[in-house]
Amino acid sequence: MKNLLSFLFLFFALVGVTQAQLGLKAGITTSNLVIDDGDIEDRNANIGFSAGLLYRAELTDWFSLQPELLYTQKGASYETASIDYDVNLGYVDVPVLLMFHPFGEVINIYAGPQASYLLGVNYELSDGITNTAIEFERDRDSFNDLDVGLVIGAGVTLGNVIVDFRVARGYIDIDDDTNFDDIEINTDNRNFNATLSVGVFF
């Protein structure tokens, strides 16, 4: 909770930098895990959504700063050793984006760091041969609370309406506890997701 409050403070501190445009956005995400394990098979992306607030502050005619406060669904589905894994993660994301406007306000290209706080986990296992569920309890405490990553994207602004596409890559292993029935699983799982969103400025 302390980390989540720190995220909210960061967002509203950035919002208070100057007067600018405040808006809402929502979109569809496709997410996967960058997994450092050669035994992983049939890795598939999960489809989810992202929604939240954005704030665009103009710095110059060419550049603006856009912090955002988003809820984003992430995760992946994959198979290893005939076991199917379905990993669904819910994060609060706080990207801080430096936007470049090469052709006025219509087109923008952006990049910036992103801090993420894990809110919830849904982790399911099943037998890949019989498709029966495997009893296995793994809660949020088994995962790292925080992730830090990079966001790169581009968008179009038409009046008060914005459309953008971005990719985001996490650089912290999502797993905190890698023990499975006293056996250590040496995997390195990092978030990767792409988002297409539509938003509107107030």
NORTAVEN-V865675 format. One record per residue. N is the residue number from 1. RES is the residue in one small letter. PHI is phi as a letter, one per 40 degrees, with the letter a starting at -180 (999 if undefined). OMEGA is omega in whole degrees, -180 to 180 (none if undefined). D_FIRST is the distance of its C-alpha to the first C-alpha in Angstrom with 1 decimal. Layout:
n=N res=RES phi=PHI omega=OMEGA d_first=D_FIRST
n=N res=RES phi=PHI omega=OMEGA d_first=D_FIRST
This chain:
n=1 res=m phi=999 omega=179 d_first=0.0
n=2 res=k phi=c omega=178 d_first=3.8
n=3 res=n phi=c omega=179 d_first=5.4
n=4 res=l phi=c omega=178 d_first=5.0
n=5 res=l phi=c omega=177 d_first=6.2
n=6 res=s phi=c omega=178 d_first=8.6
n=7 res=f phi=c omega=-180 d_first=9.8
n=8 res=l phi=c omega=178 d_first=10.7
n=9 res=f phi=c omega=179 d_first=12.3
n=10 res=l phi=d omega=-178 d_first=14.2
n=11 res=f phi=c omega=-176 d_first=15.5
n=12 res=f phi=c omega=174 d_first=16.7
n=13 res=a phi=c omega=177 d_first=18.2
n=14 res=l phi=c omega=179 d_first=20.2
n=15 res=v phi=c omega=-177 d_first=21.2
n=16 res=g phi=c omega=-177 d_first=22.7
n=17 res=v phi=c omega=-177 d_first=25.0
n=18 res=t phi=a omega=176 d_first=27.9
n=19 res=q phi=c omega=-180 d_first=29.2
n=20 res=a phi=a omega=-175 d_first=29.2
n=21 res=q phi=b omega=175 d_first=28.6
n=22 res=l phi=b omega=-177 d_first=25.5
n=23 res=g phi=a omega=176 d_first=25.5
n=24 res=l phi=b omega=177 d_first=24.1
n=25 res=k phi=a omega=177 d_first=24.6
n=26 res=a phi=a omega=-179 d_first=24.5
n=27 res=g phi=a omega=-180 d_first=26.0
n=28 res=i phi=b omega=179 d_first=26.8
n=29 res=t phi=b omega=166 d_first=25.4
n=30 res=t phi=b omega=-171 d_first=27.1
n=31 res=s phi=b omega=178 d_first=25.0
n=32 res=n phi=a omega=176 d_first=26.0
n=33 res=l phi=b omega=172 d_first=25.1
n=34 res=v phi=c omega=-171 d_first=27.0
n=35 res=i phi=b omega=179 d_first=28.0
n=36 res=d phi=c omega=-179 d_first=30.0
n=37 res=d phi=a omega=-177 d_first=32.1
n=38 res=g phi=c omega=-179 d_first=35.7
n=39 res=d phi=c omega=-180 d_first=35.8
n=40 res=i phi=c omega=178 d_first=33.6
n=41 res=e phi=b omega=173 d_first=35.7
n=42 res=d phi=f omega=178 d_first=35.6
n=43 res=r phi=c omega=-177 d_first=32.2
n=44 res=n phi=b omega=179 d_first=31.4
n=45 res=a phi=c omega=172 d_first=29.0
n=46 res=n phi=c omega=177 d_first=26.7
n=47 res=i phi=b omega=180 d_first=27.0
n=48 res=g phi=a omega=180 d_first=24.0
n=49 res=f phi=b omega=176 d_first=22.9
n=50 res=s phi=b omega=-179 d_first=20.9
n=51 res=a phi=a omega=177 d_first=20.4
n=52 res=g phi=i omega=-175 d_first=19.0
n=53 res=l phi=b omega=171 d_first=19.9
n=54 res=l phi=b omega=-177 d_first=22.1
n=55 res=y phi=a omega=-177 d_first=23.7
n=56 res=r phi=b omega=180 d_first=26.9
n=57 res=a phi=b omega=-180 d_first=28.3
n=58 res=e phi=c omega=178 d_first=31.9
n=59 res=l phi=c omega=176 d_first=32.6
n=60 res=t phi=a omega=176 d_first=36.3
n=61 res=d phi=c omega=-175 d_first=38.6
n=62 res=w phi=b omega=-172 d_first=37.5
n=63 res=f phi=b omega=172 d_first=33.8
n=64 res=s phi=a omega=179 d_first=30.7
n=65 res=l phi=b omega=-178 d_first=26.9
n=66 res=q phi=b omega=169 d_first=24.6
n=67 res=p phi=c omega=-180 d_first=20.8
n=68 res=e phi=b omega=175 d_first=19.2
n=69 res=l phi=b omega=-169 d_first=16.0
n=70 res=l phi=b omega=164 d_first=16.5
n=71 res=y phi=b omega=-176 d_first=15.5
n=72 res=t phi=b omega=175 d_first=17.6
n=73 res=q phi=c omega=-179 d_first=18.9
n=74 res=k phi=b omega=178 d_first=20.1
n=75 res=g phi=h omega=-180 d_first=21.8
n=76 res=a phi=a omega=172 d_first=25.5
n=77 res=s phi=b omega=-179 d_first=28.2
n=78 res=y phi=a omega=-179 d_first=30.5
n=79 res=e phi=b omega=172 d_first=33.0
n=80 res=t phi=a omega=180 d_first=33.8
n=81 res=a phi=f omega=178 d_first=36.3
n=82 res=s phi=g omega=175 d_first=37.1
n=83 res=i phi=b omega=178 d_first=33.5
n=84 res=d phi=c omega=179 d_first=31.7
n=85 res=y phi=b omega=174 d_first=28.0
n=86 res=d phi=b omega=-174 d_first=26.0
n=87 res=v phi=b omega=179 d_first=22.5
n=88 res=n phi=b omega=-175 d_first=20.3
n=89 res=l phi=b omega=177 d_first=16.9
n=90 res=g phi=b omega=-175 d_first=14.8
n=91 res=y phi=b omega=160 d_first=13.0
n=92 res=v phi=c omega=-180 d_first=11.8
n=93 res=d phi=b omega=174 d_first=14.5
n=94 res=v phi=b omega=173 d_first=15.3
n=95 res=p phi=c omega=174 d_first=19.0
n=96 res=v phi=b omega=-167 d_first=21.0
n=97 res=l phi=b omega=171 d_first=24.6
n=98 res=l phi=c omega=-174 d_first=27.9
n=99 res=m phi=b omega=178 d_first=30.5
n=100 res=f phi=b omega=-178 d_first=34.2
n=101 res=h phi=b omega=-176 d_first=36.7
n=102 res=p phi=c omega=-177 d_first=40.1
n=103 res=f phi=b omega=-177 d_first=41.8
n=104 res=g phi=g omega=-175 d_first=40.4
n=105 res=e phi=c omega=-173 d_first=37.4
n=106 res=v phi=c omega=-177 d_first=38.4
n=107 res=i phi=b omega=176 d_first=37.3
n=108 res=n phi=b omega=174 d_first=34.4
n=109 res=i phi=b omega=-173 d_first=33.3
n=110 res=y phi=a omega=175 d_first=29.9
n=111 res=a phi=a omega=178 d_first=27.7
n=112 res=g phi=i omega=179 d_first=24.6
n=113 res=p phi=c omega=177 d_first=21.5
n=114 res=q phi=a omega=173 d_first=18.4
n=115 res=a phi=b omega=-176 d_first=14.8
n=116 res=s phi=b omega=179 d_first=12.9
n=117 res=y phi=b omega=-176 d_first=9.5
n=118 res=l phi=c omega=178 d_first=10.3
n=119 res=l phi=c omega=-174 d_first=9.5
n=120 res=g phi=a omega=-176 d_first=12.5
n=121 res=v phi=b omega=168 d_first=15.7
n=122 res=n phi=b omega=-172 d_first=19.2
n=123 res=y phi=b omega=-175 d_first=21.5
n=124 res=e phi=b omega=177 d_first=25.2
n=125 res=l phi=b omega=175 d_first=28.3
n=126 res=s phi=a omega=178 d_first=31.9
n=127 res=d phi=c omega=-176 d_first=35.3
n=128 res=g phi=c omega=-179 d_first=36.7
n=129 res=i phi=c omega=-177 d_first=40.3
n=130 res=t phi=c omega=-178 d_first=40.1
n=131 res=n phi=g omega=176 d_first=36.9
n=132 res=t phi=c omega=-178 d_first=35.7
n=133 res=a phi=c omega=177 d_first=32.1
n=134 res=i phi=b omega=179 d_first=31.1
n=135 res=e phi=c omega=-178 d_first=29.1
n=136 res=f phi=a omega=-177 d_first=26.1
n=137 res=e phi=b omega=177 d_first=22.6
n=138 res=r phi=b omega=-175 d_first=19.9
n=139 res=d phi=b omega=-176 d_first=16.3
n=140 res=r phi=d omega=-178 d_first=13.0
n=141 res=d phi=c omega=178 d_first=13.0
n=142 res=s phi=c omega=-176 d_first=16.2
n=143 res=f phi=b omega=175 d_first=14.9
n=144 res=n phi=c omega=179 d_first=13.4
n=145 res=d phi=c omega=-169 d_first=9.9
n=146 res=l phi=b omega=171 d_first=11.5
n=147 res=d phi=b omega=177 d_first=14.9
n=148 res=v phi=b omega=-176 d_first=17.2
n=149 res=g phi=a omega=-178 d_first=20.4
n=150 res=l phi=b omega=178 d_first=23.3
n=151 res=v phi=b omega=175 d_first=24.4
n=152 res=i phi=b omega=-180 d_first=28.1
n=153 res=g phi=a omega=179 d_first=29.7
n=154 res=a phi=a omega=-178 d_first=32.3
n=155 res=g phi=a omega=179 d_first=32.8
n=156 res=v phi=b omega=176 d_first=35.2
n=157 res=t phi=b omega=180 d_first=35.0
n=158 res=l phi=b omega=-174 d_first=37.6
n=159 res=g phi=g omega=178 d_first=37.5
n=160 res=n phi=c omega=-177 d_first=34.1
n=161 res=v phi=b omega=178 d_first=33.5
n=162 res=i phi=b omega=174 d_first=31.8
n=163 res=v phi=b omega=178 d_first=32.0
n=164 res=d phi=a omega=177 d_first=30.5
n=165 res=f phi=b omega=-178 d_first=30.1
n=166 res=r phi=a omega=170 d_first=27.8
n=167 res=v phi=b omega=-180 d_first=27.0
n=168 res=a phi=b omega=-178 d_first=23.8
n=169 res=r phi=b omega=176 d_first=23.7
n=170 res=g phi=c omega=-177 d_first=20.8
n=171 res=y phi=b omega=177 d_first=21.7
n=172 res=i phi=b omega=178 d_first=19.3
n=173 res=d phi=d omega=-177 d_first=20.2
n=174 res=i phi=c omega=-176 d_first=17.8
n=175 res=d phi=c omega=173 d_first=18.8
n=176 res=d phi=b omega=179 d_first=17.4
n=177 res=d phi=b omega=-177 d_first=19.7
n=178 res=t phi=b omega=179 d_first=23.2
n=179 res=n phi=c omega=177 d_first=25.1
n=180 res=f phi=b omega=-177 d_first=27.0
n=181 res=d phi=f omega=178 d_first=29.0
n=182 res=d phi=g omega=175 d_first=29.3
n=183 res=i phi=b omega=-178 d_first=30.4
n=184 res=e phi=c omega=178 d_first=28.5
n=185 res=i phi=b omega=-176 d_first=28.2
n=186 res=n phi=c omega=175 d_first=28.6
n=187 res=t phi=b omega=180 d_first=27.2
n=188 res=d phi=b omega=-173 d_first=25.4
n=189 res=n phi=b omega=-179 d_first=23.5
n=190 res=r phi=b omega=-176 d_first=22.3
n=191 res=n phi=c omega=170 d_first=21.4
n=192 res=f phi=a omega=179 d_first=24.2
n=193 res=n phi=a omega=176 d_first=24.5
n=194 res=a phi=b omega=-175 d_first=26.9
n=195 res=t phi=b omega=170 d_first=26.4
n=196 res=l phi=b omega=-173 d_first=29.0
n=197 res=s phi=b omega=175 d_first=27.8
n=198 res=v phi=b omega=-179 d_first=29.4
n=199 res=g phi=a omega=-180 d_first=28.2
n=200 res=v phi=a omega=174 d_first=29.6
n=201 res=f phi=c omega=179 d_first=29.4
n=202 res=f phi=c omega=none d_first=29.7
